Amino acid sequence: MLEKNIDTVVLGCTHYPFVIPLIERVVGENVRVIDPAPSVARQAKRLLEAAGTKSLSQRRASVRFFTSGDVESMKSMLPVLLGETGDVELAVWKTDTEVF
């Protein structure tokens, strides 16, 4: 991509924001890096509010963490990646549409 003189990279994975500084170092200061995650979060909030859910400021949301990988590894990475701690559950595909 860099050999083609790209000017913009749009991130398309939920994991990429964790490595934005690395991506910026690799592509250089002349390439703009766009992270759509904040826009996606704002849209999710609008949709939840339109559906009649309470504002997050009015109630405490519960957070559940799932991984399809190693549970203990994910648990140890939560503080590093998200500044959070909590239990992590193994996500197991039971059908094409359900994950438990």
DSSP file (Angstrom, degrees, kcal/mol; ACC not computed):
  #  RESIDUE AA STRUCTURE BP1 BP2  ACC     N-H-->O    O-->H-N    N-H-->O    O-->H-N    TCO  KAPPA ALPHA  PHI   PSI    X-CA   Y-CA   Z-CA
    1    1 A M    > >       0   0    0      0, 0.0     3,-1.2     0, 0.0     5,-1.0   0.000 360.0 360.0 360.0 -44.4    0.0    0.0    0.0
    2    2 A L  G > 5 +     0   0    0      1,-0.3     3,-1.6     2,-0.2    25,-0.0   0.855 360.0  58.4 -63.1 -33.3    2.7    2.4    0.9
    3    3 A E  G 3 5S+     0   0    0      1,-0.3    -1,-0.3     2,-0.1     0, 0.0   0.729 101.1  57.1 -66.8 -20.7    4.4    1.8   -2.5
    4    4 A K  G < 5S-     0   0    0     -3,-1.2    -1,-0.3     0, 0.0    -2,-0.2   0.332 115.7-117.8 -91.1   6.1    1.1    3.0   -4.1
    5    5 A N  T < 5 -     0   0    0     -3,-1.6    -3,-0.2     1,-0.1    -2,-0.1   0.913  41.3-170.2  59.4  48.1    1.4    6.3   -2.2
    6    6 A I      < -     0   0    0     -5,-1.0    -1,-0.1     1,-0.1     3,-0.1  -0.301  16.4-165.3 -63.9 154.1   -1.8    5.9   -0.2
    7    7 A D        +     0   0    0      1,-0.3    25,-2.9    24,-0.1     2,-0.3   0.513  67.7  36.2-117.0 -10.6   -3.0    9.0    1.7
    8    8 A T  E     -a   32   0A   0     23,-0.2     2,-0.4     2,-0.0    -1,-0.3  -0.999  53.5-165.1-147.3 139.9   -5.6    7.5    4.0
    9    9 A V  E     -a   33   0A   0     23,-3.0    25,-3.3    -2,-0.3     2,-0.6  -0.997  11.2-159.9-121.8 125.5   -6.0    4.3    6.0
   10   10 A V  E     -a   34   0A   0     -2,-0.4    25,-0.2    23,-0.2     2,-0.1  -0.930  20.0-130.2-106.1 121.6   -9.5    3.5    7.4
   11   11 A L        +     0   0    0     23,-3.0     3,-0.0    -2,-0.6    -2,-0.0  -0.452  26.5 178.2 -72.1 140.5   -9.4    1.0   10.2
   12   12 A G        +     0   0    0     -2,-0.1     2,-0.3    23,-0.1    -1,-0.1   0.069  51.9  73.1-133.0  25.3  -11.9   -1.9    9.8
   13   13 A C  S >  S-     0   0    0      1,-0.1     3,-0.9     0, 0.0    -2,-0.0  -0.997  73.7-128.5-141.9 144.5  -11.4   -4.1   12.8
   14   14 A T  T 3  S+     0   0    0     -2,-0.3     4,-0.2     1,-0.2    -1,-0.1   0.696 108.9  54.1 -65.3 -17.9  -12.3   -3.8   16.5
   15   15 A H  T >  S+     0   0    0      1,-0.2     3,-1.3     2,-0.1     4,-0.4   0.705  86.6  79.7 -89.7 -20.6   -8.7   -4.6   17.4
   16   16 A Y  G X  S+     0   0    0     -3,-0.9     3,-2.3     1,-0.3     7,-0.2   0.843  79.3  66.8 -61.3 -37.1   -6.9   -2.0   15.3
   17   17 A P  G >  S+     0   0    0      0, 0.0     3,-1.0     0, 0.0    -1,-0.3   0.806  93.3  63.2 -55.7 -25.7   -7.5    1.0   17.7
   18   18 A F  G <  S+     0   0    0     -3,-1.3    -2,-0.2     1,-0.2     4,-0.1   0.736 111.3  36.3 -68.5 -20.8   -5.3   -0.7   20.2
   19   19 A V  G <> S+     0   0    0     -3,-2.3     4,-2.6    -4,-0.4     3,-0.3   0.092  76.3 120.6-120.5  22.9   -2.4   -0.4   17.8
   20   20 A I  H <> S+     0   0    0     -3,-1.0     4,-3.0     1,-0.2     5,-0.2   0.913  75.8  54.2 -54.7 -45.5   -3.1    3.0   16.2
   21   21 A P  H  > S+     0   0    0      0, 0.0     4,-1.9     0, 0.0    -1,-0.2   0.906 110.6  46.8 -57.6 -38.9    0.3    4.4   17.3
   22   22 A L  H  > S+     0   0    0     -3,-0.3     4,-2.3     2,-0.2    -2,-0.2   0.929 112.2  49.4 -66.5 -44.8    2.1    1.5   15.6
   23   23 A I  H  X S+     0   0    0     -4,-2.6     4,-2.8     1,-0.2     5,-0.3   0.918 110.4  51.4 -60.0 -43.3    0.1    1.9   12.4
   24   24 A E  H  X S+     0   0    0     -4,-3.0     4,-1.8     1,-0.2    -1,-0.2   0.876 109.7  49.7 -63.1 -37.4    0.8    5.7   12.4
   25   25 A R  H  < S+     0   0    0     -4,-1.9    -1,-0.2    -5,-0.2    -2,-0.2   0.902 113.1  47.0 -66.5 -39.7    4.5    5.0   12.8
   26   26 A V  H  < S+     0   0    0     -4,-2.3    -2,-0.2     1,-0.2    -1,-0.2   0.926 118.2  38.9 -69.2 -44.5    4.5    2.4    9.9
   27   27 A V  H  < S-     0   0    0     -4,-2.8     3,-0.3    -5,-0.2    -1,-0.2   0.732 107.0-135.8 -82.5 -20.5    2.5    4.6    7.5
   28   28 A G    ><  -     0   0    0     -4,-1.8     3,-1.3    -5,-0.3    -1,-0.1  -0.094  30.7 -65.5  89.2 170.0    4.2    7.9    8.4
   29   29 A E  T 3  S+     0   0    0      1,-0.3    -1,-0.2    -4,-0.1    -4,-0.1   0.608 123.9  65.2 -75.2 -12.5    2.9   11.4    9.0
   30   30 A N  T 3  S+     0   0    0     -3,-0.3     2,-0.5     2,-0.1    -1,-0.3   0.465  89.6  77.2 -88.6  -0.9    1.7   11.9    5.4
   31   31 A V  S <  S-     0   0    0     -3,-1.3     2,-0.3    -7,-0.2   -23,-0.2  -0.943  76.8-138.6-113.1 124.2   -1.0    9.2    5.7
   32   32 A R  E     -a    8   0A   0    -25,-2.9   -23,-3.0    -2,-0.5     2,-0.6  -0.634  11.6-151.6 -80.8 134.3   -4.2    9.9    7.6
   33   33 A V  E     -a    9   0A   0     -2,-0.3     2,-0.5   -25,-0.2   -23,-0.2  -0.941   9.7-161.9-109.2 120.0   -5.4    7.1    9.9
   34   34 A I  E     -a   10   0A   0    -25,-3.3   -23,-3.0    -2,-0.6   -26,-0.0  -0.898   6.3-166.4-107.5 123.9   -9.2    7.1   10.4
   35   35 A D        -     0   0    0     -2,-0.5     4,-0.3   -25,-0.2   -23,-0.1  -0.925   2.1-171.5-106.7 108.3  -10.7    5.1   13.3
   36   36 A P     >  +     0   0    0      0, 0.0     4,-2.3     0, 0.0     3,-0.3   0.523  62.0  97.5 -78.2  -3.0  -14.5    4.8   12.8
   37   37 A A  H  > S+     0   0    0      1,-0.2     4,-2.6     2,-0.2     5,-0.2   0.887  79.3  51.6 -57.1 -44.8  -15.1    3.3   16.3
   38   38 A P  H  > S+     0   0    0      0, 0.0     4,-2.2     0, 0.0    -1,-0.2   0.903 111.9  47.8 -60.1 -38.3  -16.1    6.7   17.9
   39   39 A S  H  > S+     0   0    0     -4,-0.3     4,-2.2    -3,-0.3    -2,-0.2   0.899 111.2  50.5 -66.9 -39.9  -18.7    7.2   15.2
   40   40 A V  H  X S+     0   0    0     -4,-2.3     4,-2.4     2,-0.2    -1,-0.2   0.906 110.1  50.5 -63.4 -41.2  -20.0    3.7   15.5
   41   41 A A  H  X S+     0   0    0     -4,-2.6     4,-2.2     2,-0.2    -2,-0.2   0.907 109.9  49.9 -64.0 -42.0  -20.3    4.2   19.3
   42   42 A R  H  X S+     0   0    0     -4,-2.2     4,-2.3     2,-0.2    -1,-0.2   0.903 111.8  48.4 -63.2 -40.8  -22.3    7.4   18.8
   43   43 A Q  H  X S+     0   0    0     -4,-2.2     4,-2.5     2,-0.2    -2,-0.2   0.904 109.5  52.2 -66.7 -40.8  -24.6    5.7   16.4
   44   44 A A  H  X S+     0   0    0     -4,-2.4     4,-2.5     1,-0.2    -2,-0.2   0.910 109.5  50.5 -60.0 -41.8  -25.2    2.8   18.7
   45   45 A K  H  X S+     0   0    0     -4,-2.2     4,-2.7     2,-0.2     5,-0.2   0.928 110.0  49.6 -61.5 -45.8  -26.1    5.3   21.5
   46   46 A R  H  X S+     0   0    0     -4,-2.3     4,-2.5     1,-0.2    -2,-0.2   0.917 112.3  47.9 -60.2 -43.0  -28.6    7.0   19.2
   47   47 A L  H  X S+     0   0    0     -4,-2.5     4,-1.4     2,-0.2    -1,-0.2   0.903 112.0  48.9 -65.9 -40.6  -30.2    3.7   18.3
   48   48 A L  H  <>S+     0   0    0     -4,-2.5     5,-2.2     2,-0.2    -2,-0.2   0.913 113.1  47.1 -65.1 -42.1  -30.4    2.6   21.9
   49   49 A E  H ><5S+     0   0    0     -4,-2.7     3,-1.5     1,-0.2    -2,-0.2   0.896 110.0  52.9 -66.1 -39.1  -31.9    5.9   23.0
   50   50 A A  H 3<5S+     0   0    0     -4,-2.5    -1,-0.2     1,-0.3    -2,-0.2   0.795 104.6  57.1 -64.9 -27.8  -34.4    5.8   20.1
   51   51 A A  T 3<5S-     0   0    0     -4,-1.4    -1,-0.3    -5,-0.2    -2,-0.2   0.469 124.9-104.2 -82.6  -1.3  -35.4    2.3   21.2
   52   52 A G  T < 5 +     0   0    0     -3,-1.5    -3,-0.2     1,-0.3    -2,-0.1   0.628  68.0 149.2  92.7  13.8  -36.3    3.7   24.6
   53   53 A T      < -     0   0    0     -5,-2.2    -1,-0.3     1,-0.1     2,-0.1  -0.471  51.4-102.7 -76.7 154.9  -33.4    2.5   26.7
   54   54 A K        -     0   0    0     -2,-0.1    -1,-0.1     1,-0.1     5,-0.1  -0.392  41.9 -94.0 -72.8 153.4  -32.3    4.7   29.6
   55   55 A S    >>  -     0   0    0      1,-0.1     3,-1.8    -2,-0.1     4,-0.6  -0.385  29.8-123.1 -62.3 143.6  -29.3    6.9   29.3
   56   56 A L  G >4 S+     0   0    0      1,-0.3     3,-0.6     2,-0.2     5,-0.2   0.775 113.1  62.7 -61.9 -24.5  -26.1    5.3   30.6
   57   57 A S  G 34 S+     0   0    0      1,-0.2    -1,-0.3     3,-0.1     3,-0.1   0.690 101.3  52.9 -73.0 -15.6  -25.7    8.2   32.9
   58   58 A Q  G <4 S+     0   0    0     -3,-1.8     2,-0.3     1,-0.1    -1,-0.2   0.564 118.9  22.8 -94.5 -10.8  -29.0    7.2   34.6
   59   59 A R  S << S-     0   0    0     -3,-0.6     2,-0.7    -4,-0.6    -1,-0.1  -0.987  80.1-107.5-151.8 158.0  -28.1    3.6   35.3
   60   60 A R        -     0   0    0     -2,-0.3     2,-0.2    -3,-0.1    -3,-0.1  -0.795  35.2-143.0 -90.3 118.9  -25.0    1.5   35.7
   61   61 A A        -     0   0    0     -2,-0.7     2,-0.4    -5,-0.2    -5,-0.0  -0.547  10.3-131.9 -79.1 144.9  -24.5   -0.8   32.8
   62   62 A S        -     0   0    0     -2,-0.2     2,-0.5     2,-0.0    -1,-0.0  -0.788  18.5-151.6 -95.5 144.9  -23.2   -4.3   33.3
   63   63 A V        -     0   0    0     -2,-0.4     2,-0.4     2,-0.0     0, 0.0  -0.954  10.0-170.5-120.0 132.8  -20.3   -5.4   31.2
   64   64 A R        -     0   0    0     -2,-0.5     2,-0.5    22,-0.1    24,-0.1  -0.978  11.2-149.6-121.3 136.5  -19.5   -9.0   30.2
   65   65 A F  E     +b   88   0B   0     22,-0.8    24,-2.7    -2,-0.4     2,-0.3  -0.892  16.5 179.0-109.1 134.4  -16.3  -10.0   28.6
   66   66 A F  E     -b   89   0B   0     -2,-0.5     2,-0.3    22,-0.2    24,-0.2  -0.950   3.7-178.4-129.4 150.5  -16.1  -13.0   26.1
   67   67 A T  E     -b   90   0B   0     22,-2.0    24,-3.2    -2,-0.3     4,-0.1  -0.994  28.4-153.4-144.3 148.8  -13.2  -14.4   24.1
   68   68 A S  S    S+     0   0    0     -2,-0.3     3,-0.1    22,-0.2    22,-0.1   0.443  87.9  59.4 -93.8  -2.2  -12.9  -17.2   21.7
   69   69 A G  S    S-     0   0    0      1,-0.2     2,-0.5     2,-0.1    -2,-0.1   0.052 111.8 -29.4-101.6-148.5   -9.3  -17.5   22.7
   70   70 A D     >  -     0   0    0      1,-0.2     4,-2.2    20,-0.1     5,-0.2  -0.595  50.6-152.2 -76.4 120.6   -7.5  -18.1   26.0
   71   71 A V  H  > S+     0   0    0     -2,-0.5     4,-2.6     1,-0.2     5,-0.2   0.912  93.4  47.3 -60.9 -48.0   -9.7  -16.9   28.9
   72   72 A E  H  > S+     0   0    0      1,-0.2     4,-2.0     2,-0.2    -1,-0.2   0.872 111.2  51.6 -66.2 -36.9   -6.8  -16.2   31.3
   73   73 A S  H  > S+     0   0    0      2,-0.2     4,-1.2     1,-0.2    -1,-0.2   0.928 112.1  46.4 -64.1 -44.7   -4.8  -14.4   28.7
   74   74 A M  H  X S+     0   0    0     -4,-2.2     4,-1.2     1,-0.2     3,-0.3   0.908 110.0  54.1 -63.6 -41.9   -7.8  -12.2   27.9
   75   75 A K  H  < S+     0   0    0     -4,-2.6     3,-0.4     1,-0.2    -1,-0.2   0.892 109.0  48.2 -60.5 -39.9   -8.4  -11.5   31.6
   76   76 A S  H  < S+     0   0    0     -4,-2.0     4,-0.4     1,-0.2    -1,-0.2   0.751 110.9  52.2 -73.1 -22.5   -4.8  -10.4   32.1
   77   77 A M  H  X S+     0   0    0     -4,-1.2     4,-3.1    -3,-0.3     5,-0.4   0.654  86.0  84.7 -87.5 -16.2   -5.1   -8.1   29.1
   78   78 A L  H  X>S+     0   0    0     -4,-1.2     4,-2.9    -3,-0.4     6,-1.2   0.913  91.4  46.4 -54.4 -48.2   -8.3   -6.3   30.1
   79   79 A P  H  >5S+     0   0    0      0, 0.0     4,-0.5     0, 0.0    -1,-0.2   0.879 116.7  45.8 -63.7 -34.3   -6.5   -3.7   32.3
   80   80 A V  H  45S+     0   0    0     -4,-0.4    -2,-0.2     2,-0.1    -3,-0.1   0.928 123.5  31.9 -72.0 -46.0   -3.9   -3.1   29.6
   81   81 A L  H  <5S+     0   0    0     -4,-3.1    -3,-0.2     3,-0.1    -1,-0.1   0.885 140.0  10.8 -81.5 -41.1   -6.3   -2.8   26.7
   82   82 A L  H  <5S-     0   0    0     -4,-2.9    -2,-0.1    -5,-0.4    -4,-0.1   0.495  89.1-119.2-120.4  -7.0   -9.4   -1.3   28.4
   83   83 A G  S  <<S+     0   0    0     -5,-1.0     2,-0.3    -4,-0.5    -3,-0.1   0.794  79.3 115.9  67.5  26.1   -8.4   -0.2   31.9
   84   84 A E        -     0   0    0     -6,-1.2     2,-0.3     2,-0.0    -1,-0.3  -0.809  50.6-157.5-123.2 160.2  -11.0   -2.7   33.1
   85   85 A T        +     0   0    0     -2,-0.3     2,-0.3    -7,-0.1    -9,-0.1  -0.925  32.8 115.8-129.6 161.8  -11.0   -5.8   35.2
   86   86 A G        -     0   0    0     -2,-0.3     2,-0.2   -11,-0.2    -8,-0.1  -0.901  61.5 -56.1 160.8 172.8  -13.6   -8.5   35.3
   87   87 A D        -     0   0    0     -2,-0.3   -22,-0.8     1,-0.0     2,-0.4  -0.487  44.5-150.5 -74.7 146.7  -14.5  -12.1   34.6
   88   88 A V  E     -b   65   0B   0     -2,-0.2     2,-0.3   -24,-0.1   -22,-0.2  -0.977   7.9-158.3-121.4 132.7  -14.0  -13.4   31.1
   89   89 A E  E     -b   66   0B   0    -24,-2.7   -22,-2.0    -2,-0.4     2,-0.5  -0.826  23.6-111.0-110.6 149.7  -16.1  -16.2   29.6
   90   90 A L  E     -b   67   0B   0     -2,-0.3     2,-0.6   -24,-0.2   -22,-0.2  -0.657  27.2-140.4 -78.3 126.5  -15.3  -18.5   26.8
   91   91 A A        -     0   0    0    -24,-3.2     2,-0.5    -2,-0.5   -25,-0.0  -0.792  22.2-173.6 -88.2 123.8  -17.4  -17.8   23.7
   92   92 A V        -     0   0    0     -2,-0.6     8,-2.3     0, 0.0     2,-0.6  -0.978  23.9-128.5-122.6 126.5  -18.4  -21.1   22.0
   93   93 A W  B     +C   99   0C   0     -2,-0.5     6,-0.2     6,-0.2     3,-0.1  -0.624  32.9 167.5 -75.3 118.4  -20.2  -21.2   18.7
   94   94 A K        -     0   0    0      4,-1.5     2,-0.2    -2,-0.6    -1,-0.2   0.795  67.2  -5.1 -98.8 -37.5  -23.2  -23.4   19.1
   95   95 A T  S    S-     0   0    0      3,-1.3    -1,-0.2     0, 0.0     3,-0.1  -0.808  84.1 -87.5-141.1-176.9  -25.0  -22.5   15.9
   96   96 A D  S    S+     0   0    0     -2,-0.2     3,-0.0     1,-0.2    -3,-0.0   0.728 126.8  30.4 -68.5 -19.7  -24.6  -20.2   13.0
   97   97 A T  S    S+     0   0    0      1,-0.1     2,-0.4    -4,-0.0    -1,-0.2   0.481 109.7  69.8-119.1  -4.7  -26.5  -17.5   14.9
   98   98 A E        -     0   0    0     -3,-0.1    -4,-1.5     2,-0.0    -3,-1.3  -0.940  48.8-174.3-123.3 139.0  -25.8  -18.1   18.6
   99   99 A V  B      C   93   0C   0     -2,-0.4    -6,-0.2    -6,-0.2    -8,-0.0  -0.998 360.0 360.0-127.6 129.0  -22.7  -17.7   20.7
  100  100 A F              0   0    0     -8,-2.3    -7,-0.2    -2,-0.4    -1,-0.1   0.319 360.0 360.0-136.7 360.0  -22.6  -18.8   24.3
